[in-house]
């Protein structure tokens, strides 16, 4: 026997079929929207993880910079690009509305 949803695809039931198809479309759109929203929320978790990794790398860069400046006290060399990193962080803050 055919299921009702299969019959709606092949037989015109009048207004009831249109209501069914609209309901099916709405449910499908809600499912797609909730999936999209969940992916967007999970993206924040990924960003937070990446920021934690970056924080560790910043600590290492600081240690490396201190080491270079202790070994070469008269140098003006840029070991790590702190100005550029600060500019990127400002851009991120701007995007987040801070």
mmCIF file as gemmi writes it, N, C-alpha and C atoms, coordinates in Angstrom:
data_model
loop_
_atom_site.group_PDB
_atom_site.id
_atom_site.type_symbol
_atom_site.label_atom_id
_atom_site.label_alt_id
_atom_site.label_comp_id
_atom_site.label_asym_id
_atom_site.label_entity_id
_atom_site.label_seq_id
_atom_site.pdbx_PDB_ins_code
_atom_site.Cartn_x
_atom_site.Cartn_y
_atom_site.Cartn_z
_atom_site.occupancy
_atom_site.B_iso_or_equiv
_atom_site.pdbx_formal_charge
_atom_site.auth_seq_id
_atom_site.auth_asym_id
_atom_site.pdbx_PDB_model_num
ATOM 1 N N . UNK Axp A 1 ? 0.838 -1.17 0 1 0 ? 1 A 1
ATOM 2 C CA . UNK Axp A 1 ? 0 0 0 1 0 ? 1 A 1
ATOM 3 C C . UNK Axp A 1 ? 0.886 1.237 0 1 0 ? 1 A 1
ATOM 4 N N . UNK Axp A 2 ? 0.419 2.28 -0.611 1 0 ? 2 A 1
ATOM 5 C CA . UNK Axp A 2 ? 1.159 3.532 -0.671 1 0 ? 2 A 1
ATOM 6 C C . UNK Axp A 2 ? 0.945 4.354 0.592 1 0 ? 2 A 1
ATOM 7 N N . UNK Axp A 3 ? 1.99 5.029 0.979 1 0 ? 3 A 1
ATOM 8 C CA . UNK Axp A 3 ? 1.854 5.97 2.091 1 0 ? 3 A 1
ATOM 9 C C . UNK Axp A 3 ? 1.248 7.262 1.562 1 0 ? 3 A 1
ATOM 10 N N . UNK Axp A 4 ? 0.624 8.009 2.453 1 0 ? 4 A 1
ATOM 11 C CA . UNK Axp A 4 ? -0.063 9.235 2.054 1 0 ? 4 A 1
ATOM 12 C C . UNK Axp A 4 ? 0.896 10.222 1.392 1 0 ? 4 A 1
ATOM 13 N N . UNK Axp A 5 ? 2.1 10.341 1.924 1 0 ? 5 A 1
ATOM 14 C CA . UNK Axp A 5 ? 3.037 11.305 1.348 1 0 ? 5 A 1
ATOM 15 C C . UNK Axp A 5 ? 3.468 10.912 -0.056 1 0 ? 5 A 1
ATOM 16 N N . UNK Axp A 6 ? 3.502 9.617 -0.346 1 0 ? 6 A 1
ATOM 17 C CA . UNK Axp A 6 ? 3.815 9.172 -1.707 1 0 ? 6 A 1
ATOM 18 C C . UNK Axp A 6 ? 2.67 9.493 -2.652 1 0 ? 6 A 1
ATOM 19 N N . UNK Axp A 7 ? 1.442 9.307 -2.187 1 0 ? 7 A 1
ATOM 20 C CA . UNK Axp A 7 ? 0.289 9.584 -3.036 1 0 ? 7 A 1
ATOM 21 C C . UNK Axp A 7 ? 0.187 11.068 -3.368 1 0 ? 7 A 1
ATOM 22 N N . UNK Axp A 8 ? 0.543 11.921 -2.433 1 0 ? 8 A 1
ATOM 23 C CA . UNK Axp A 8 ? 0.449 13.357 -2.674 1 0 ? 8 A 1
ATOM 24 C C . UNK Axp A 8 ? 1.354 13.792 -3.815 1 0 ? 8 A 1
ATOM 25 N N . UNK Axp A 9 ? 2.375 13.046 -4.066 1 0 ? 9 A 1
ATOM 26 C CA . UNK Axp A 9 ? 3.277 13.398 -5.144 1 0 ? 9 A 1
ATOM 27 C C . UNK Axp A 9 ? 2.673 13.09 -6.51 1 0 ? 9 A 1
ATOM 28 N N . UNK Axp A 10 ? 1.771 12.108 -6.58 1 0 ? 10 A 1
ATOM 29 C CA . UNK Axp A 10 ? 1.267 11.66 -7.871 1 0 ? 10 A 1
ATOM 30 C C . UNK Axp A 10 ? -0.199 12.013 -8.112 1 0 ? 10 A 1
ATOM 31 N N . UNK Axp A 11 ? -0.966 12.194 -7.073 1 0 ? 11 A 1
ATOM 32 C CA . UNK Axp A 11 ? -2.394 12.419 -7.213 1 0 ? 11 A 1
ATOM 33 C C . UNK Axp A 11 ? -2.724 13.785 -6.665 1 0 ? 11 A 1
ATOM 34 N N . UNK Axp A 12 ? -3.581 14.514 -7.369 1 0 ? 12 A 1
ATOM 35 C CA . UNK Axp A 12 ? -4.002 15.826 -6.909 1 0 ? 12 A 1
ATOM 36 C C . UNK Axp A 12 ? -5.172 15.659 -5.955 1 0 ? 12 A 1
ATOM 37 N N . UNK Axp A 13 ? -4.968 15.983 -4.69 1 0 ? 13 A 1
ATOM 38 C CA . UNK Axp A 13 ? -6.029 15.887 -3.701 1 0 ? 13 A 1
ATOM 39 C C . UNK Axp A 13 ? -6.694 17.235 -3.476 1 0 ? 13 A 1
ATOM 40 N N . UNK Axp A 14 ? -6.451 18.165 -4.325 1 0 ? 14 A 1
ATOM 41 C CA . UNK Axp A 14 ? -7.055 19.474 -4.157 1 0 ? 14 A 1
ATOM 42 C C . UNK Axp A 14 ? -6.293 20.29 -3.137 1 0 ? 14 A 1
ATOM 43 N N . UNK Axp A 15 ? -7.04 21.065 -2.353 1 0 ? 15 A 1
ATOM 44 C CA . UNK Axp A 15 ? -6.424 21.967 -1.375 1 0 ? 15 A 1
ATOM 45 C C . UNK Axp A 15 ? -5.652 21.219 -0.306 1 0 ? 15 A 1
ATOM 46 N N . UNK Axp A 16 ? -6.097 20.032 0.053 1 0 ? 16 A 1
ATOM 47 C CA . UNK Axp A 16 ? -5.4 19.275 1.102 1 0 ? 16 A 1
ATOM 48 C C . UNK Axp A 16 ? -3.975 18.949 0.686 1 0 ? 16 A 1
ATOM 49 N N . UNK Axp A 17 ? -3.78 18.633 -0.589 1 0 ? 17 A 1
ATOM 50 C CA . UNK Axp A 17 ? -2.433 18.325 -1.066 1 0 ? 17 A 1
ATOM 51 C C . UNK Axp A 17 ? -1.55 19.557 -0.972 1 0 ? 17 A 1
ATOM 52 N N . UNK Axp A 18 ? -2.118 20.711 -1.311 1 0 ? 18 A 1
ATOM 53 C CA . UNK Axp A 18 ? -1.337 21.943 -1.221 1 0 ? 18 A 1
ATOM 54 C C . UNK Axp A 18 ? -0.946 22.242 0.222 1 0 ? 18 A 1
ATOM 55 N N . UNK Axp A 19 ? -1.875 22.029 1.146 1 0 ? 19 A 1
ATOM 56 C CA . UNK Axp A 19 ? -1.573 22.242 2.555 1 0 ? 19 A 1
ATOM 57 C C . UNK Axp A 19 ? -0.492 21.267 3.008 1 0 ? 19 A 1
ATOM 58 N N . UNK Axp A 20 ? -0.602 20.019 2.578 1 0 ? 20 A 1
ATOM 59 C CA . UNK Axp A 20 ? 0.401 19.025 2.946 1 0 ? 20 A 1
ATOM 60 C C . UNK Axp A 20 ? 1.766 19.416 2.4 1 0 ? 20 A 1
ATOM 61 N N . UNK Axp A 21 ? 1.81 19.801 1.14 1 0 ? 21 A 1
ATOM 62 C CA . UNK Axp A 21 ? 3.087 20.171 0.529 1 0 ? 21 A 1
ATOM 63 C C . UNK Axp A 21 ? 3.687 21.399 1.212 1 0 ? 21 A 1
ATOM 64 N N . UNK Axp A 22 ? 2.828 22.354 1.572 1 0 ? 22 A 1
ATOM 65 C CA . UNK Axp A 22 ? 3.326 23.536 2.274 1 0 ? 22 A 1
ATOM 66 C C . UNK Axp A 22 ? 3.883 23.141 3.634 1 0 ? 22 A 1
ATOM 67 N N . UNK Axp A 23 ? 3.184 22.268 4.339 1 0 ? 23 A 1
ATOM 68 C CA . UNK Axp A 23 ? 3.65 21.818 5.652 1 0 ? 23 A 1
ATOM 69 C C . UNK Axp A 23 ? 4.985 21.095 5.516 1 0 ? 23 A 1
ATOM 70 N N . UNK Axp A 24 ? 5.101 20.243 4.506 1 0 ? 24 A 1
ATOM 71 C CA . UNK Axp A 24 ? 6.341 19.513 4.271 1 0 ? 24 A 1
ATOM 72 C C . UNK Axp A 24 ? 7.472 20.497 3.992 1 0 ? 24 A 1
ATOM 73 N N . UNK Axp A 25 ? 7.21 21.524 3.164 1 0 ? 25 A 1
ATOM 74 C CA . UNK Axp A 25 ? 8.22 22.515 2.837 1 0 ? 25 A 1
ATOM 75 C C . UNK Axp A 25 ? 8.647 23.294 4.08 1 0 ? 25 A 1
ATOM 76 N N . UNK Axp A 26 ? 7.7 23.663 4.908 1 0 ? 26 A 1
ATOM 77 C CA . UNK Axp A 26 ? 8.014 24.414 6.121 1 0 ? 26 A 1
ATOM 78 C C . UNK Axp A 26 ? 8.877 23.576 7.054 1 0 ? 26 A 1
ATOM 79 N N . UNK Axp A 27 ? 8.502 22.317 7.234 1 0 ? 27 A 1
ATOM 80 C CA . UNK Axp A 27 ? 9.288 21.428 8.098 1 0 ? 27 A 1
ATOM 81 C C . UNK Axp A 27 ? 10.696 21.268 7.551 1 0 ? 27 A 1
ATOM 82 N N . UNK Axp A 28 ? 10.796 21.096 6.24 1 0 ? 28 A 1
ATOM 83 C CA . UNK Axp A 28 ? 12.109 20.929 5.612 1 0 ? 28 A 1
ATOM 84 C C . UNK Axp A 28 ? 12.948 22.195 5.797 1 0 ? 28 A 1
ATOM 85 N N . UNK Axp A 29 ? 12.336 23.369 5.619 1 0 ? 29 A 1
ATOM 86 C CA . UNK Axp A 29 ? 13.069 24.616 5.781 1 0 ? 29 A 1
ATOM 87 C C . UNK Axp A 29 ? 13.508 24.801 7.229 1 0 ? 29 A 1
ATOM 88 N N . UNK Axp A 30 ? 12.649 24.449 8.192 1 0 ? 30 A 1
ATOM 89 C CA . UNK Axp A 30 ? 13.021 24.566 9.594 1 0 ? 30 A 1
ATOM 90 C C . UNK Axp A 30 ? 14.19 23.649 9.923 1 0 ? 30 A 1
ATOM 91 N N . UNK Axp A 31 ? 14.171 22.449 9.35 1 0 ? 31 A 1
ATOM 92 C CA . UNK Axp A 31 ? 15.256 21.504 9.584 1 0 ? 31 A 1
ATOM 93 C C . UNK Axp A 31 ? 16.566 22.05 9.018 1 0 ? 31 A 1
ATOM 94 N N . UNK Axp A 32 ? 16.507 22.596 7.815 1 0 ? 32 A 1
ATOM 95 C CA . UNK Axp A 32 ? 17.709 23.16 7.206 1 0 ? 32 A 1
ATOM 96 C C . UNK Axp A 32 ? 18.202 24.364 7.991 1 0 ? 32 A 1
ATOM 97 N N . UNK Axp A 33 ? 17.27 25.188 8.462 1 0 ? 33 A 1
ATOM 98 C CA . UNK Axp A 33 ? 17.661 26.369 9.242 1 0 ? 33 A 1
ATOM 99 C C . UNK Axp A 33 ? 18.305 25.953 10.558 1 0 ? 33 A 1
ATOM 100 N N . UNK Axp A 34 ? 17.723 24.979 11.234 1 0 ? 34 A 1
ATOM 101 C CA . UNK Axp A 34 ? 18.3 24.556 12.516 1 0 ? 34 A 1
ATOM 102 C C . UNK Axp A 34 ? 19.664 23.917 12.314 1 0 ? 34 A 1
ATOM 103 N N . UNK Axp A 35 ? 19.839 23.202 11.211 1 0 ? 35 A 1
ATOM 104 C CA . UNK Axp A 35 ? 21.146 22.611 10.911 1 0 ? 35 A 1
ATOM 105 C C . UNK Axp A 35 ? 22.177 23.724 10.669 1 0 ? 35 A 1
ATOM 106 N N . UNK Axp A 36 ? 21.773 24.726 9.905 1 0 ? 36 A 1
ATOM 107 C CA . UNK Axp A 36 ? 22.656 25.856 9.63 1 0 ? 36 A 1
ATOM 108 C C . UNK Axp A 36 ? 23.02 26.58 10.924 1 0 ? 36 A 1
ATOM 109 N N . UNK Axp A 37 ? 22.001 26.809 11.775 1 0 ? 37 A 1
ATOM 110 C CA . UNK Axp A 37 ? 22.246 27.506 13.037 1 0 ? 37 A 1
ATOM 111 C C . UNK Axp A 37 ? 23.187 26.711 13.93 1 0 ? 37 A 1
ATOM 112 N N . UNK Axp A 38 ? 23.02 25.412 13.964 1 0 ? 38 A 1
ATOM 113 C CA . UNK Axp A 38 ? 23.897 24.571 14.786 1 0 ? 38 A 1
ATOM 114 C C . UNK Axp A 38 ? 25.339 24.642 14.288 1 0 ? 38 A 1
ATOM 115 N N . UNK Axp A 39 ? 25.526 24.655 12.968 1 0 ? 39 A 1
ATOM 116 C CA . UNK Axp A 39 ? 26.874 24.771 12.405 1 0 ? 39 A 1
ATOM 117 C C . UNK Axp A 39 ? 27.507 26.105 12.785 1 0 ? 39 A 1
ATOM 118 N N . UNK Axp A 40 ? 26.696 27.176 12.786 1 0 ? 40 A 1
ATOM 119 C CA . UNK Axp A 40 ? 27.209 28.493 13.152 1 0 ? 40 A 1
ATOM 120 C C . UNK Axp A 40 ? 27.636 28.527 14.618 1 0 ? 40 A 1
ATOM 121 N N . UNK Axp A 41 ? 26.853 27.899 15.489 1 0 ? 41 A 1
ATOM 122 C CA . UNK Axp A 41 ? 27.188 27.848 16.913 1 0 ? 41 A 1
ATOM 123 C C . UNK Axp A 41 ? 28.455 27.031 17.133 1 0 ? 41 A 1
ATOM 124 N N . UNK Axp A 42 ? 28.581 25.91 16.432 1 0 ? 42 A 1
ATOM 125 C CA . UNK Axp A 42 ? 29.774 25.071 16.564 1 0 ? 42 A 1
ATOM 126 C C . UNK Axp A 42 ? 31.013 25.786 16.039 1 0 ? 42 A 1
ATOM 127 N N . UNK Axp A 43 ? 30.833 26.706 15.107 1 0 ? 43 A 1
ATOM 128 C CA . UNK Axp A 43 ? 31.965 27.469 14.58 1 0 ? 43 A 1
ATOM 129 C C . UNK Axp A 43 ? 32.624 28.289 15.688 1 0 ? 43 A 1
ATOM 130 N N . UNK Axp A 44 ? 31.807 28.781 16.63 1 0 ? 44 A 1
ATOM 131 C CA . UNK Axp A 44 ? 32.377 29.534 17.757 1 0 ? 44 A 1
ATOM 132 C C . UNK Axp A 44 ? 33.261 28.645 18.618 1 0 ? 44 A 1
ATOM 133 N N . UNK Axp A 45 ? 32.864 27.392 18.813 1 0 ? 45 A 1
ATOM 134 C CA . UNK Axp A 45 ? 33.704 26.461 19.572 1 0 ? 45 A 1
ATOM 135 C C . UNK Axp A 45 ? 35.046 26.275 18.879 1 0 ? 45 A 1
ATOM 136 N N . UNK Axp A 46 ? 35.005 26.165 17.565 1 0 ? 46 A 1
ATOM 137 C CA . UNK Axp A 46 ? 36.235 26.005 16.784 1 0 ? 46 A 1
ATOM 138 C C . UNK Axp A 46 ? 37.12 27.25 16.913 1 0 ? 46 A 1
ATOM 139 N N . UNK Axp A 47 ? 36.501 28.418 16.85 1 0 ? 47 A 1
ATOM 140 C CA . UNK Axp A 47 ? 37.265 29.664 16.98 1 0 ? 47 A 1
ATOM 141 C C . UNK Axp A 47 ? 37.903 29.755 18.361 1 0 ? 47 A 1
ATOM 142 N N . UNK Axp A 48 ? 37.147 29.391 19.399 1 0 ? 48 A 1
ATOM 143 C CA . UNK Axp A 48 ? 37.696 29.435 20.76 1 0 ? 48 A 1
ATOM 144 C C . UNK Axp A 48 ? 38.886 28.494 20.896 1 0 ? 48 A 1
ATOM 145 N N . UNK Axp A 49 ? 38.796 27.315 20.299 1 0 ? 49 A 1
ATOM 146 C CA . UNK Axp A 49 ? 39.914 26.369 20.347 1 0 ? 49 A 1
ATOM 147 C C . UNK Axp A 49 ? 41.134 26.95 19.638 1 0 ? 49 A 1
ATOM 148 N N . UNK Axp A 50 ? 40.906 27.56 18.495 1 0 ? 50 A 1
ATOM 149 C CA . UNK Axp A 50 ? 42.015 28.165 17.758 1 0 ? 50 A 1
ATOM 150 C C . UNK Axp A 50 ? 42.646 29.305 18.545 1 0 ? 50 A 1
ATOM 151 N N . UNK Axp A 51 ? 41.816 30.094 19.234 1 0 ? 51 A 1
ATOM 152 C CA . UNK Axp A 51 ? 42.36 31.18 20.052 1 0 ? 51 A 1
ATOM 153 C C . UNK Axp A 51 ? 43.199 30.645 21.208 1 0 ? 51 A 1
ATOM 154 N N . UNK Axp A 52 ? 42.773 29.529 21.784 1 0 ? 52 A 1
ATOM 155 C CA . UNK Axp A 52 ? 43.591 28.906 22.84 1 0 ? 52 A 1
ATOM 156 C C . UNK Axp A 52 ? 44.94 28.475 22.289 1 0 ? 52 A 1
ATOM 157 N N . UNK Axp A 53 ? 44.941 27.905 21.091 1 0 ? 53 A 1
ATOM 158 C CA . UNK Axp A 53 ? 46.202 27.502 20.454 1 0 ? 53 A 1
ATOM 159 C C . UNK Axp A 53 ? 47.076 28.72 20.159 1 0 ? 53 A 1
ATOM 160 N N . UNK Axp A 54 ? 46.449 29.782 19.697 1 0 ? 54 A 1
ATOM 161 C CA . UNK Axp A 54 ? 47.196 31.01 19.392 1 0 ? 54 A 1
ATOM 162 C C . UNK Axp A 54 ? 47.799 31.59 20.672 1 0 ? 54 A 1
ATOM 163 N N . UNK Axp A 55 ? 47.049 31.51 21.756 1 0 ? 55 A 1
ATOM 164 C CA . UNK Axp A 55 ? 47.557 32.018 23.037 1 0 ? 55 A 1
ATOM 165 C C . UNK Axp A 55 ? 48.84 31.292 23.432 1 0 ? 55 A 1
ATOM 166 N N . UNK Axp A 56 ? 48.874 29.978 23.233 1 0 ? 56 A 1
ATOM 167 C CA . UNK Axp A 56 ? 50.084 29.206 23.531 1 0 ? 56 A 1
ATOM 168 C C . UNK Axp A 56 ? 51.232 29.64 22.632 1 0 ? 56 A 1
ATOM 169 N N . UNK Axp A 57 ? 50.926 29.873 21.355 1 0 ? 57 A 1
ATOM 170 C CA . UNK Axp A 57 ? 51.96 30.298 20.418 1 0 ? 57 A 1
ATOM 171 C C . UNK Axp A 57 ? 52.478 31.697 20.771 1 0 ? 57 A 1
ATOM 172 N N . UNK Axp A 58 ? 51.597 32.567 21.281 1 0 ? 58 A 1
ATOM 173 C CA . UNK Axp A 58 ? 52.035 33.904 21.705 1 0 ? 58 A 1
ATOM 174 C C . UNK Axp A 58 ? 53 33.817 22.884 1 0 ? 58 A 1
ATOM 175 N N . UNK Axp A 59 ? 52.72 32.921 23.809 1 0 ? 59 A 1
ATOM 176 C CA . UNK Axp A 59 ? 53.64 32.735 24.939 1 0 ? 59 A 1
ATOM 177 C C . UNK Axp A 59 ? 55.017 32.289 24.453 1 0 ? 59 A 1
ATOM 178 N N . UNK Axp A 60 ? 55.03 31.351 23.515 1 0 ? 60 A 1
ATOM 179 C CA . UNK Axp A 60 ? 56.302 30.875 22.963 1 0 ? 60 A 1
ATOM 180 C C . UNK Axp A 60 ? 57.028 32 22.226 1 0 ? 60 A 1
ATOM 181 N N . UNK Axp A 61 ? 56.281 32.815 21.492 1 0 ? 61 A 1
ATOM 182 C CA . UNK Axp A 61 ? 56.894 33.934 20.769 1 0 ? 61 A 1
ATOM 183 C C . UNK Axp A 61 ? 57.496 34.942 21.743 1 0 ? 61 A 1
ATOM 184 N N . UNK Axp A 62 ? 56.827 35.176 22.85 1 0 ? 62 A 1
ATOM 185 C CA . UNK Axp A 62 ? 57.344 36.097 23.865 1 0 ? 62 A 1
ATOM 186 C C . UNK Axp A 62 ? 58.643 35.565 24.455 1 0 ? 62 A 1
ATOM 187 N N . UNK Axp A 63 ? 58.654 34.278 24.776 1 0 ? 63 A 1
ATOM 188 C CA . UNK Axp A 63 ? 59.869 33.661 25.324 1 0 ? 63 A 1
ATOM 189 C C . UNK Axp A 63 ? 61.016 33.752 24.327 1 0 ? 63 A 1
ATOM 190 N N . UNK Axp A 64 ? 60.72 33.48 23.072 1 0 ? 64 A 1
ATOM 191 C CA . UNK Axp A 64 ? 61.751 33.566 22.027 1 0 ? 64 A 1
ATOM 192 C C . UNK Axp A 64 ? 62.268 34.991 21.878 1 0 ? 64 A 1
ATOM 193 N N . UNK Axp A 65 ? 61.379 35.97 21.943 1 0 ? 65 A 1
ATOM 194 C CA . UNK Axp A 65 ? 61.78 37.374 21.828 1 0 ? 65 A 1
ATOM 195 C C . UNK Axp A 65 ? 62.664 37.782 23.002 1 0 ? 65 A 1
ATOM 196 N N . UNK Axp A 66 ? 62.274 37.388 24.212 1 0 ? 66 A 1
ATOM 197 C CA . UNK Axp A 66 ? 63.095 37.69 25.387 1 0 ? 66 A 1
ATOM 198 C C . UNK Axp A 66 ? 64.484 37.078 25.235 1 0 ? 66 A 1
ATOM 199 N N . UNK Axp A 67 ? 64.538 35.848 24.759 1 0 ? 67 A 1
ATOM 200 C CA . UNK Axp A 67 ? 65.83 35.16 24.575 1 0 ? 67 A 1
ATOM 201 C C . UNK Axp A 67 ? 66.71 35.915 23.586 1 0 ? 67 A 1
ATOM 202 N N . UNK Axp A 68 ? 66.143 36.328 22.451 1 0 ? 68 A 1
ATOM 203 C CA . UNK Axp A 68 ? 66.923 37.044 21.439 1 0 ? 68 A 1
ATOM 204 C C . UNK Axp A 68 ? 67.427 38.371 21.999 1 0 ? 68 A 1
ATOM 205 N N . UNK Axp A 69 ? 66.571 39.118 22.715 1 0 ? 69 A 1
ATOM 206 C CA . UNK Axp A 69 ? 66.967 40.422 23.237 1 0 ? 69 A 1
ATOM 207 C C . UNK Axp A 69 ? 67.999 40.296 24.355 1 0 ? 69 A 1
ATOM 208 N N . UNK Axp A 70 ? 67.97 39.202 25.092 1 0 ? 70 A 1
ATOM 209 C CA . UNK Axp A 70 ? 69.011 38.991 26.119 1 0 ? 70 A 1
ATOM 210 C C . UNK Axp A 70 ? 70.35 38.666 25.471 1 0 ? 70 A 1
ATOM 211 N N . UNK Axp A 71 ? 70.3 37.901 24.388 1 0 ? 71 A 1
ATOM 212 C CA . UNK Axp A 71 ? 71.533 37.533 23.685 1 0 ? 71 A 1
ATOM 213 C C . UNK Axp A 71 ? 72.104 38.711 22.903 1 0 ? 71 A 1
ATOM 214 N N . UNK Axp A 72 ? 71.231 39.588 22.427 1 0 ? 72 A 1
ATOM 215 C CA . UNK Axp A 72 ? 71.653 40.74 21.628 1 0 ? 72 A 1
ATOM 216 C C . UNK Axp A 72 ? 71.018 42.014 22.205 1 0 ? 72 A 1
ATOM 217 N N . UNK Axp A 73 ? 71.564 42.529 23.297 1 0 ? 73 A 1
ATOM 218 C CA . UNK Axp A 73 ? 70.929 43.665 23.982 1 0 ? 73 A 1
ATOM 219 C C . UNK Axp A 73 ? 70.876 44.964 23.171 1 0 ? 73 A 1
ATOM 220 N N . UNK Axp A 74 ? 71.705 45.117 22.159 1 0 ? 74 A 1
ATOM 221 C CA . UNK Axp A 74 ? 71.729 46.351 21.359 1 0 ? 74 A 1
ATOM 222 C C . UNK Axp A 74 ? 70.904 46.263 20.079 1 0 ? 74 A 1
ATOM 223 N N . UNK Axp A 75 ? 70.207 45.173 19.865 1 0 ? 75 A 1
ATOM 224 C CA . UNK Axp A 75 ? 69.484 44.98 18.611 1 0 ? 75 A 1
ATOM 225 C C . UNK Axp A 75 ? 68.104 45.647 18.634 1 0 ? 75 A 1
ATOM 226 N N . UNK Axp A 76 ? 67.681 46.054 17.461 1 0 ? 76 A 1
ATOM 227 C CA . UNK Axp A 76 ? 66.321 46.573 17.262 1 0 ? 76 A 1
ATOM 228 C C . UNK Axp A 76 ? 65.517 45.628 16.372 1 0 ? 76 A 1
ATOM 229 N N . UNK Axp A 77 ? 65.969 44.41 16.251 1 0 ? 77 A 1
ATOM 230 C CA . UNK Axp A 77 ? 65.319 43.438 15.373 1 0 ? 77 A 1
ATOM 231 C C . UNK Axp A 77 ? 63.912 43.086 15.883 1 0 ? 77 A 1
ATOM 232 N N . UNK Axp A 78 ? 63.035 42.898 14.926 1 0 ? 78 A 1
ATOM 233 C CA . UNK Axp A 78 ? 61.681 42.442 15.252 1 0 ? 78 A 1
ATOM 234 C C . UNK Axp A 78 ? 61.692 40.927 15.157 1 0 ? 78 A 1
ATOM 235 N N . UNK Axp A 79 ? 61.561 40.282 16.28 1 0 ? 79 A 1
ATOM 236 C CA . UNK Axp A 79 ? 61.6 38.82 16.306 1 0 ? 79 A 1
ATOM 237 C C . UNK Axp A 79 ? 60.255 38.258 15.856 1 0 ? 79 A 1
ATOM 238 N N . UNK Axp A 80 ? 59.191 38.791 16.416 1 0 ? 80 A 1
ATOM 239 C CA . UNK Axp A 80 ? 57.825 38.403 16.022 1 0 ? 80 A 1
ATOM 240 C C . UNK Axp A 80 ? 57.034 39.68 15.752 1 0 ? 80 A 1
ATOM 241 N N . UNK Axp A 81 ? 56.155 39.681 14.785 1 0 ? 81 A 1
ATOM 242 C CA . UNK Axp A 81 ? 55.456 40.912 14.371 1 0 ? 81 A 1
ATOM 243 C C . UNK Axp A 81 ? 54.295 41.293 15.298 1 0 ? 81 A 1
ATOM 244 N N . UNK Axp A 82 ? 54.617 41.836 16.463 1 0 ? 82 A 1
ATOM 245 C CA . UNK Axp A 82 ? 53.569 42.174 17.435 1 0 ? 82 A 1
ATOM 246 C C . UNK Axp A 82 ? 52.63 43.272 16.92 1 0 ? 82 A 1
ATOM 247 N N . UNK Axp A 83 ? 53.151 44.218 16.152 1 0 ? 83 A 1
ATOM 248 C CA . UNK Axp A 83 ? 52.296 45.284 15.621 1 0 ? 83 A 1
ATOM 249 C C . UNK Axp A 83 ? 51.229 44.711 14.684 1 0 ? 83 A 1
ATOM 250 N N . UNK Axp A 84 ? 51.635 43.806 13.841 1 0 ? 84 A 1
ATOM 251 C CA . UNK Axp A 84 ? 50.695 43.183 12.91 1 0 ? 84 A 1
ATOM 252 C C . UNK Axp A 84 ? 49.662 42.336 13.652 1 0 ? 84 A 1
ATOM 253 N N . UNK Axp A 85 ? 50.109 41.609 14.65 1 0 ? 85 A 1
ATOM 254 C CA . UNK Axp A 85 ? 49.19 40.792 15.456 1 0 ? 85 A 1
ATOM 255 C C . UNK Axp A 85 ? 48.169 41.685 16.148 1 0 ? 85 A 1
ATOM 256 N N . UNK Axp A 86 ? 48.63 42.814 16.712 1 0 ? 86 A 1
ATOM 257 C CA . UNK Axp A 86 ? 47.713 43.754 17.359 1 0 ? 86 A 1
ATOM 258 C C . UNK Axp A 86 ? 46.695 44.321 16.369 1 0 ? 86 A 1
ATOM 259 N N . UNK Axp A 87 ? 47.142 44.618 15.158 1 0 ? 87 A 1
ATOM 260 C CA . UNK Axp A 87 ? 46.21 45.118 14.139 1 0 ? 87 A 1
ATOM 261 C C . UNK Axp A 87 ? 45.134 44.082 13.808 1 0 ? 87 A 1
ATOM 262 N N . UNK Axp A 88 ? 45.54 42.829 13.694 1 0 ? 88 A 1
ATOM 263 C CA . UNK Axp A 88 ? 44.561 41.771 13.42 1 0 ? 88 A 1
ATOM 264 C C . UNK Axp A 88 ? 43.567 41.628 14.572 1 0 ? 88 A 1
ATOM 265 N N . UNK Axp A 89 ? 44.061 41.725 15.794 1 0 ? 89 A 1
ATOM 266 C CA . UNK Axp A 89 ? 43.171 41.631 16.956 1 0 ? 89 A 1
ATOM 267 C C . UNK Axp A 89 ? 42.184 42.797 16.989 1 0 ? 89 A 1
ATOM 268 N N . UNK Axp A 90 ? 42.633 43.992 16.623 1 0 ? 90 A 1
ATOM 269 C CA . UNK Axp A 90 ? 41.726 45.137 16.545 1 0 ? 90 A 1
ATOM 270 C C . UNK Axp A 90 ? 40.631 44.885 15.506 1 0 ? 90 A 1
ATOM 271 N N . UNK Axp A 91 ? 41.025 44.294 14.374 1 0 ? 91 A 1
ATOM 272 C CA . UNK Axp A 91 ? 40.041 43.984 13.329 1 0 ? 91 A 1
ATOM 273 C C . UNK Axp A 91 ? 38.999 42.98 13.845 1 0 ? 91 A 1
ATOM 274 N N . UNK Axp A 92 ? 39.461 41.99 14.577 1 0 ? 92 A 1
ATOM 275 C CA . UNK Axp A 92 ? 38.546 40.991 15.137 1 0 ? 92 A 1
ATOM 276 C C . UNK Axp A 92 ? 37.593 41.657 16.134 1 0 ? 92 A 1
ATOM 277 N N . UNK Axp A 93 ? 38.138 42.527 16.976 1 0 ? 93 A 1
ATOM 278 C CA . UNK Axp A 93 ? 37.278 43.24 17.933 1 0 ? 93 A 1
ATOM 279 C C . UNK Axp A 93 ? 36.243 44.098 17.226 1 0 ? 93 A 1
ATOM 280 N N . UNK Axp A 94 ? 36.646 44.715 16.114 1 0 ? 94 A 1
ATOM 281 C CA . UNK Axp A 94 ? 35.711 45.517 15.332 1 0 ? 94 A 1
ATOM 282 C C . UNK Axp A 94 ? 34.593 44.634 14.762 1 0 ? 94 A 1
ATOM 283 N N . UNK Axp A 95 ? 34.96 43.473 14.25 1 0 ? 95 A 1
ATOM 284 C CA . UNK Axp A 95 ? 33.954 42.554 13.702 1 0 ? 95 A 1
ATOM 285 C C . UNK Axp A 95 ? 32.975 42.088 14.762 1 0 ? 95 A 1
ATOM 286 N N . UNK Axp A 96 ? 33.458 41.945 15.983 1 0 ? 96 A 1
ATOM 287 C CA . UNK Axp A 96 ? 32.605 41.477 17.069 1 0 ? 96 A 1
ATOM 288 C C . UNK Axp A 96 ? 31.841 42.617 17.733 1 0 ? 96 A 1
ATOM 289 N N . UNK Axp A 97 ? 32.101 43.835 17.299 1 0 ? 97 A 1
ATOM 290 C CA . UNK Axp A 97 ? 31.374 44.981 17.815 1 0 ? 97 A 1
ATOM 291 C C . UNK Axp A 97 ? 31.838 45.464 19.164 1 0 ? 97 A 1
ATOM 292 N N . UNK Axp A 98 ? 33.081 45.204 19.479 1 0 ? 98 A 1
ATOM 293 C CA . UNK Axp A 98 ? 33.619 45.643 20.763 1 0 ? 98 A 1
ATOM 294 C C . UNK Axp A 98 ? 34.103 47.072 20.677 1 0 ? 98 A 1
